[in-house]
Amino acid sequence: LPEALSFNVSGSILFKCMSLEADRITEQQEKVLSILEEKFPDLPPREEIISVLQETQFNPQGVSIEEVMLKDLKEISDGEIKVAISTVYMTLEVRGNL
């Protein structure tokens, strides 16, 4: 596993944990994070990653609507037809500015 990918994996796990109630982290997620932290000591501390994720999660400045839609893009295909679905969460106030 390359070091650059380890940053993505740990960030992804921590981001998913942020979405859950009160800092819940599964045993498997804890195990993966511990292995990554041991193998790559230059990874930022978990608290630092979570802090950056929380700041960027609620600060969409500089992010285009395309980037937001691609973030959670899901594709379904039957071989002939491909359908893409994306979810964008926003308040009604923000929606009015689009």
Buried (B, 14 or more C-beta within 10 A) or exposed (E): EEEEEBBEBBBEBBBEBBEEEEEEBEEEBEEBBEEBBEEBEEBBEBEEBBEEBEEEEEEEEEEEEEEBBEEEEEEEEEEEEEEEEEEEEEEEEEEEEE
